Amino acid sequence: MVLPSVEKKYGLKYDVKDFRDSMSQLLALGQGELDIANTTSQHLVRAISEGIDVVWILGWGGGNNVLVARKGFDAADEAALTAAILARKQQGKPVTIGVPTGSMQHAKLLFYLKSLGIDGERDTQIVNIPFPNHPRALEAGEVDMAMTLCVFGAIAIDKGDARLVRHLFGDERGKQEIGFIVNRRLTRDKPELVQRIVSSLAEALGMFMGNTDLRIELERKYSRLPDAVVAMQEREFLKYDYRTNVADLKAMAKELRDLGWVKEDYSDRIDKHLDFTFLAKATGRSQAQLSTW
């Protein structure tokens, strides 16, 4: 999460804990078992809907969402993809798409298909497959496409078992996917600790944001991924920024309501769950400057 030299500078030691799902992470944060959580825009909305009083204190970035197709599946462009989906539906053999159901990638997939005039739940067959299994499922032809994390998409592409259909990232599809949240109570009870956490994360992210070569160097050092996969992930997909595109958080809240995944449109409550005062102090930027990228 943070380089050892940066940890030492701020008198911190991060103990990283893995969770099977983001809801478990939110509950742990709400119960005081965690000081900070790295989570998605979807789960910020989920926290608000569940009454878990968290605040988003800085961004991480985005670019993780990629739609890839197996070899032999015709999806050269959006017109071809739409035609293939509708033709297969008419034949009674719907196009199969692997994605963990209920995930942010599932939500992004449904809204992307909707933009093409496709009802993802009725016109295709969504198959609940964990992200790490996507490369194998594509290789075996178990699914026609996978809406996956960029690392697994890059693995499948590098092996020659898939090709990129769409990188769902940018002004049209949204950029803010991941950020850091804390329990609001921590900002009141231990503001000095929160400041050191935010300052350390902002400094670490600041090193990476404009330095792709450094990101590749560190990823090669700490992961076991093939060099080609690392380069694809870092050069073509992932974008890092400690700022937050607040408009994307509000758009996610509206999308989740439209999908029926939450009971209400919580977009008008997002601002109450943002606190950029610590990041403003760490970076010297105004809160307005930190609210878009």
C-alpha positions in Angstrom: 0.0 0.0 0.0 2.7 2.5 1.1 6.5 2.2 0.5 8.5 1.4 3.7 10.3 4.7 3.5 7.1 6.7 3.4 5.7 4.6 6.3 8.8 5.4 8.4 8.6 9.1 7.5 5.1 9.4 9.0 5.6 6.9 11.9 3.2 4.4 10.6 3.2 0.6 9.9 0.4 -0.7 7.7 -1.0 -4.1 8.5 -2.9 -5.1 5.4 -5.9 -7.4 5.8 -7.7 -9.2 3.0 -11.4 -9.7 3.0 -13.5 -12.1 0.9 -15.9 -9.3 0.0 -16.3 -5.6 0.4 -19.3 -5.8 2.7 -17.3 -7.7 5.3 -14.7 -5.0 5.0 -17.3 -2.3 5.6 -18.6 -4.1 8.7 -15.1 -4.4 10.1 -14.5 -0.7 9.5 -17.8 0.2 11.2 -16.9 -2.0 14.2 -13.5 -0.3 14.6 -11.5 -3.4 13.5 -9.9 -1.3 10.7 -8.5 2.2 10.7 -8.9 2.6 6.9 -10.3 0.7 4.0 -9.6 0.7 0.3 -12.9 0.3 -1.4 -15.0 1.0 -4.5 -17.5 3.8 -5.2 -20.2 1.1 -5.2 -19.4 0.2 -1.6 -19.3 3.8 -0.4 -23.0 3.9 -1.5 -23.6 0.6 0.1 -22.2 1.9 3.4 -24.5 5.0 3.2 -27.5 2.7 2.5 -26.6 0.5 5.5 -26.1 3.4 7.9 -22.4 2.8 8.3 -21.0 6.2 9.0 -17.9 6.4 6.8 -16.2 9.2 5.1 -14.2 9.1 1.8 -10.9 10.8 2.5 -8.9 10.4 -0.7 -9.0 8.7 -4.1 -6.9 5.9 -5.5 -8.0 6.0 -9.2 -9.6 3.7 -11.7 -9.2 1.9 -15.0 -9.8 -1.6 -13.6 -13.0 -2.4 -15.6 -12.4 -4.3 -18.9 -14.7 -6.3 -21.1 -12.9 -9.0 -23.0 -14.1 -11.7 -25.5 -12.8 -15.2 -26.1 -11.2 -16.1 -29.3 -13.7 -16.6 -32.1 -16.4 -14.4 -30.6 -17.3 -11.6 -33.1 -17.3 -8.3 -31.2 -15.1 -6.1 -33.5 -17.0 -3.0 -32.6 -20.2 -2.0 -30.7 -22.4 -2.6 -33.7 -21.0 -6.1 -34.1 -21.3 -6.8 -30.4 -25.0 -5.7 -30.4 -25.8 -7.7 -33.5 -24.1 -10.9 -32.0 -26.0 -10.6 -28.7 -29.4 -10.1 -30.4 -28.8 -12.9 -33.0 -27.8 -15.3 -30.3 -30.8 -14.4 -28.2 -33.1 -15.1 -31.2 -31.4 -18.5 -31.7 -32.1 -19.4 -28.1 -28.3 -19.5 -27.3 -27.7 -16.3 -25.4 -24.2 -14.8 -25.2 -22.6 -15.8 -21.9 -20.7 -13.2 -19.8 -18.7 -14.1 -16.8 -18.7 -11.6 -13.9 -19.0 -11.8 -10.1 -22.7 -11.0 -9.6 -23.3 -8.0 -7.4 -19.9 -6.5 -8.1 -19.1 -3.1 -9.4 -18.1 -4.7 -12.7 -21.5 -6.3 -12.9 -23.1 -2.9 -12.5 -20.8 -1.3 -15.0 -21.5 -4.2 -17.5 -25.3 -3.7 -17.2 -25.1 0.0 -17.8 -22.7 -0.4 -20.7 -25.0 -2.9 -22.4 -28.0 -0.6 -21.7 -26.2 2.1 -23.6 -26.1 -0.3 -26.6 -29.9 -1.0 -26.3 -29.2 -4.4 -24.6 -30.9 -5.6 -21.5 -28.1 -7.5 -19.9 -30.3 -9.6 -17.6 -32.7 -10.6 -20.4 -30.7 -10.5 -23.6 -27.5 -12.2 -22.3 -26.7 -14.9 -19.7 -24.7 -13.5 -16.8 -22.5 -16.3 -15.3 -21.2 -15.8 -11.7 -17.5 -16.5 -12.0 -14.8 -15.1 -9.6 -12.3 -12.8 -11.2 -9.3 -15.1 -10.9 -11.1 -17.8 -12.9 -11.8 -15.5 -15.9 -8.7 -16.3 -17.9 -9.3 -20.1 -17.6 -13.0 -19.7 -18.4 -12.2 -17.7 -21.5 -9.5 -20.2 -22.6 -11.9 -23.1 -22.2 -14.7 -21.3 -24.0 -17.0 -21.6 -20.9 -18.1 -18.0 -21.6 -18.1 -15.7 -24.6 -17.0 -12.7 -22.7 -15.9 -11.6 -19.2 -16.3 -8.3 -17.5 -13.2 -8.5 -15.4 -10.4 -6.7 -13.5 -7.7 -5.4 -15.8 -5.1 -7.8 -14.4 -7.1 -10.8 -15.4 -8.1 -9.3 -18.7 -4.4 -8.7 -19.4 -3.5 -12.3 -18.5 -6.1 -13.6 -20.9 -5.0 -11.2 -23.7 -1.3 -11.9 -23.2 -2.0 -15.7 -23.5 -3.8 -15.2 -26.7 -7.1 -16.4 -25.3 -9.0 -13.2 -25.4 -9.1 -9.7 -26.9 -10.2 -6.4 -25.5 -13.8 -5.4 -26.4 -14.0 -2.2 -24.2 -12.1 -0.5 -21.5 -14.9 1.0 -19.4 -13.1 4.1 -18.3 -13.2 7.8 -19.0 -15.5 10.8 -19.0 -18.3 8.9 -20.6 -18.0 5.7 -18.4 -16.6 7.3 -15.3 -13.1 7.3 -13.8 -13.5 7.1 -10.0 -13.7 3.5 -9.1 -11.6 3.1 -5.9 -10.7 5.3 -2.9 -10.0 5.2 0.8 -12.6 5.5 3.5 -12.5 5.7 7.3 -15.0 5.6 10.1 -16.2 9.1 10.7 -15.5 8.6 14.4 -11.8 8.2 13.7 -11.6 11.7 12.2 -13.1 13.1 15.3 -11.3 11.0 17.9 -7.8 10.7 16.3 -7.5 13.5 13.7 -3.7 13.5 14.0 -3.6 9.8 13.1 -5.9 10.4 10.1 -3.7 13.2 8.9 -0.6 11.0 9.0 -2.4 8.2 7.1 -3.7 10.6 4.5 -0.3 12.3 4.1 1.5 9.0 3.7 -1.0 7.7 1.1 -1.0 11.0 -0.8 2.8 11.0 -0.9 3.0 7.4 -2.1 0.3 7.9 -4.8 2.0 11.2 -5.8 5.1 9.1 -6.7 3.1 6.8 -9.0 0.6 9.1 -10.6 2.8 10.4 -13.3 5.5 7.8 -13.3 4.4 4.7 -15.2 8.0 3.3 -15.3 8.2 3.4 -11.5 4.9 1.6 -11.2 6.1 -1.1 -13.5 9.3 -1.5 -11.7 7.6 -1.9 -8.3 4.9 -4.2 -9.7 7.6 -6.5 -11.2 9.4 -6.5 -7.9 6.5 -7.3 -5.7 4.3 -9.5 -7.9 4.7 -12.7 -9.9 3.0 -11.4 -13.0 4.6 -11.8 -16.4 6.3 -8.6 -17.6 3.9 -8.2 -20.5 0.9 -8.4 -18.2 2.4 -5.8 -15.9 3.2 -3.4 -18.7 -0.3 -3.8 -20.2 -2.0 -3.3 -16.8 0.0 -0.2 -16.0 0.4 1.5 -19.4 -3.0 0.7 -20.9 -5.5 0.4 -18.1 -4.8 1.7 -14.6 -4.8 5.3 -13.7 -3.9 6.6 -10.3 -4.9 9.8 -8.6 -5.3 10.9 -5.0 -8.0 13.3 -6.1 -11.7 12.2 -6.3 -14.0 12.7 -9.3 -17.0 13.4 -7.0 -19.4 13.4 -10.0 -18.6 9.7 -10.6 -19.5 8.8 -7.0 -22.9 10.5 -7.4 -23.4 8.8 -10.8 -22.7 5.4 -9.2 -25.4 6.2 -6.5 -27.9 6.9 -9.3 -26.9 3.8 -11.2 -27.3 1.5 -8.2 -30.8 2.9 -7.6 -31.7 2.4 -11.2 -30.6 -1.2 -11.0 -32.6 -1.8 -7.9 -29.5 -2.7 -5.9 -30.3 0.0 -3.2 -33.7 1.3 -2.1 -33.0 5.0 -2.7 -31.0 7.4 -4.8 -28.3 8.4 -2.3 -26.5 10.8 -4.7 -27.7 13.8 -2.7 -26.0 12.4 0.4 -22.5 11.7 -1.1 -21.2 15.2 -0.1 -21.9 14.5 3.5 -19.6 11.4 3.4 -16.6 13.2 1.9 -13.9 14.9 3.9 -11.0 16.3 1.9 -9.7 18.5 4.7 -6.8 16.1 5.5 -5.8 15.7 1.9 -6.0 19.5 1.4 -3.5 19.9 4.2 -1.3 17.2 2.9 -1.2 18.4 -0.7 -1.7 22.2 -0.5 -4.6 21.9 -2.9 -8.1 23.3 -2.3 -11.0 21.0 -1.7 -12.5 22.1 -5.0 -9.2 21.1 -6.8 -9.4 17.7 -5.0 -12.9 17.0 -6.2 -12.2 16.3 -9.8 -9.5 14.8 -12.1 
